[in-house]
Amino acid sequence: MPATASASTAKSSRARASQRSQAVRQSQRHWVQLIEAWRSASRAADARDTLVDEIAHHAQTICRTVKDKQWLVTAFNMAIHAVLLDDSEDALEAKELLRREQLGQQLLQLATHSVGAPWISSLKGQHADERLIASAEEALGRFEQLANRLTMFQRLHALADKMALPVLPLGLVLEESTNGVLLCIASIPRGAEMVAQLLKSCAWLVEESAPVRLTIAAQMLAAAPPSEEAYAALAKHGMLIAWKNGREESAWQAPASKAPAVSLGEWAEFYAKALAMMRSDSEADVLLDVLARQCEGRDVHDAIARLRSQLASKPSVALPGNGEQQGTPAGGGKETARFSLDAVKALSAQVSLAARNKDATAAAAQQLVAECDVGGVSQRLTALIDSNDGVDTRAFAIEVIAQAARASASPGLARVAAATLYARPAVGGFRLDLDAPASLVKAAEVVLAQLAGQAHVSTTSQSRLARSLRGALALDAQSVVPACQVLALVSSEESDEELAKSMQMHVRWLRTIGALLAGQGDKPALDLCWLAAYGGERRDSAGREDHEAQTQQLVALDSLMDAFGTANAPPSSLGGRPERAGADAGLLRFRAAWDGFFHSTLDLCGAESALALVSRDKAMRLLLGQVLSTGDVDLFTSLSTGPNALGGEEREQLVLDVSSSLFDQATIASTRSKDVRLALGVLDALPASPRATAQREFIDAACRLGSFKLKSIRHAGGLLEPVEMRMTTDKMDLVARLVASQEGVHRSPELVLDLAHRLCGLDTVAAGKGMVEVRVLAMLADAATAAEDFDAAAAFCQRLVHKAQRPRSGAEVEVVWKSCLQLSKHPMWTDTAGRIDMLAHAMALCPPTQLSAMLRQWNALDQQLATEIDEGRAVAKKDGARTGGMNAGLVGTAANLLPLSFSPLSYFGGASTAGPKATREDGVDARTARLFDFDAVSGAAEGGSGYVDPAERAVNAARAARDFLGWKKSAPHDNGAGGGFAGFSLSRGVGWLIGDADKR
């Protein structure tokens, strides 16, 4: 009964566990279904509200029931991305946005407190792998960051509604860097107030933004009107960084803040740069006056005085259209309009109505030009671009500039054009890049031609705008650059004509690059900002090439080639039968497209071109490599001849590099892989190259190696990848893994040897063909020993010994004697004579310093063989071949033991071993003579028939060897004066061989 009850209890326990497991799986499936329903559900209010409740409730359920925390992290990541980061629609209704905020907040709280934190505690308690703990901490950090960002968005949304300002997109606030988000906010009206409110309500934001507060303050200064009221408002909100009583005074230096303070030197340097960017001395004086009132302390006032003196020492520059109030002419001229949010909103609505209608756009532009001067136009257009950007907005701005340029030669229009063309505002996300409409680019070129006149600008010079844009792009290639900031960055030292000429050059580069990729969907992220920052022939003051710009241009060239290659894949007929390939229309189109791209791209790398820092030779090699990687060897050959001819070695290296690159990107080492087939095919461009032959043999061997399904070391559980094979420093490691993983591989030695030679054809570590063969034979000997196939192991060792007789390097000889020694030590090998043979070879080849370590093993084998001989036991081979009960192979073992390894002739010149009567006077001991003349001890040499029974010969040979090496047992009558060798030991016998006997 107890046994029955126990079985019943176990059965019910298993049933309950199975039910729980099924319930958990069902709960997991339901969670996935809910998230998919969220993505695909209609926008009906009732349905969305119900779905929100279901997801929130089920999120709590899976936190209680599912114990797999890693699955929970993945599940919550999926849900949070669907709810908060799904950008399937650009604009969300207010109610839908509120639903997402509330549901996202609940999910993030559960993910942080019920999943992430408990998982980390559990892992640390279990002393889990550090990498797993780091992964869990990274997931928790991501949840906490999103929770903070969501809180910031909610605060930002409330402030924007209160101030009647545009709201930044949810995805931008959640995913953009802290620096980027605050710069976006700083570029909109009343941005200083919004940033100050956010810093007060989000302590974490103070810590994250403190390192970039000078950049944010610079944006605030650039966006603010140049007036005392505006600068005083910045100071009120802590955005104008002041200095009081020896320390920084700003919103980032609140009492609870841990942000590192700015030194007075850094403070002075910051404002020196800000003053240098002012458009007039009067604007700079206004800022200095406000700073003087906001700062306290003699040290800071001395710094302000130095700033004033630096400003006074520069030539005074005052440009029209800087936003200052002008007097109204008597004839009723235009006034500079102050910024008005209502006016910008009205202008935005007007642009939307006139979209895609040239006449309506021209009329709206003419009206704006009639109402405002250049300063007013610049303020309206920059505010419009920063708050409501898009293709229509940019087209309208270009039309306004064109109308103003035709109306009068108003200075300052080039700066407005720069703000229009280079802007990268946060709202709208439009930029003048390779995807820009051709009509917009053409309109920009027409306007710039009007503004440029006859000015000439060098591609080697760098404007202040270019330097500033480079600094922004160095931090983030997708950095937000508001139009108002571009307007402030435009150098006042450049004339309008020079600035327009520079922009004209950048737009021309953009159009030329865009023509290369016309009609393609996926294009590189190159825009006017990038061209202004890195394009052209950049040089420093000493005339040296700009290495940073050169690197960026090379990256751009690579991205252009990749984009073109993706859009112009080789046709399926490429690599087929030649008679069909030549007439294939798809192949002809493919070659024509690549031929045009090849020559047009080379033109991009010429003087005064966008990629001028990429030499023509470098570009040609990159392009030819890209062409060859398509597998079209004929096209490569035609393009690499004539004016684009490559040298022999250069061509060979290029082909080998392309072949290696194609091989590396393959996922499996097999000719079934397209990349592997291409890697082999491109080698046809080098039909008579030894290096190409070696590369081909390596790829063939790698494919053969891949068929054995060896496991990868870099990727747990995965197969050995081609790139891992090629990057293995010593290719013999691959052979070793093959031998270790494949049972019975020692039975196919020639296959392994051929594989090793092919793999090591490109290897610089394997140290030659001879060393490869020696190492492979040693591996096979080890494999045979592990399989207890001792005959095969001995055969491999014999081959090694045979190779060691020739002049070899020390490394090869070391492998040989160690392999022999290893085999002789194996306790499962019952052929004692064979073990002695292997040990003898090892002792013959090893360094003298290793001999003493082998003596104990020799002595043990000595005693074991003596016992076997005395007891008459056979020392048989596996085939059991016998004569008279004694294996004839023992004769070879005993008779050849020392002549191969320790022959006295190798130590004592022409000493004879002709007969048993040789004496010490002849140079060889009598025992040595008997060792090498077994017929004499058997009696055959004394007049017998000459026939010796093999069994008798084997026994006599073994006795002679035993007598020579001290194997004979000690006897009392042997201690007389006549003998003196009764106690002869192994060490004494070996010592005699190396000359120690003469010293005794």
KAWO-V699939 format. One line per field, one symbol per residue. phi: phi as a letter, one per 20 degrees, with the letter a starting at -180 (. if undefined). Layout:
phi->???
//
This chain:
phi->.gfffffffffffffffffffffffffffffffffffffdffeffffffffffffffffffffeeeefffffffffgfffffeddfdfcfcdffffffgfffffffffffffedcffffffffffelfgfffffffffffffffffffffffffffffffffeldfeffgffffdffggfffffffeegmffffffffffecffffffegfdffffffffffefffcfffffffffemeefdbclnbfcafedfgefdfffeffffffffffffffefebfffffffffffffeecpffffffffffffffffeffccdfmenefdfeffenfedefffcfffffffffffffegmdfffffffffffffecefffffffffffffdberfffffffffffffffffaeffnffffffffeefcffenmebecfefgfffffffffffffefmdfccefeecfffffffffffffbfdgfcfffffffefffeefgffffffffffffffffffffdfneedcfedcfffffecfneebefenefefffffffffffffffffffffcffffffnefgfeffdffffffgfffffffgffffffeefldfdfeeffffffffffffffffnefffffffedmfdfdfgffffffffffffffffefecebffffffffgffffffcfddffffffffffgfffffffelfeeefcgneefegffffeffdffffffffffedfmffecfffffffffffefdeedfmnffffffffffffffffffemeffffffffffffffffefcffffffffffffffffeffeeeefffffgfffffffdffgfefffefffffffgffffffffemfedeffemfccmncfffffffffdgegfdcggffdciefecfbfefcfffncfffffffdbffffenfedoffnecfgffffffffffffffenffffcffeefffdmdfefdffffffffeofffee
//
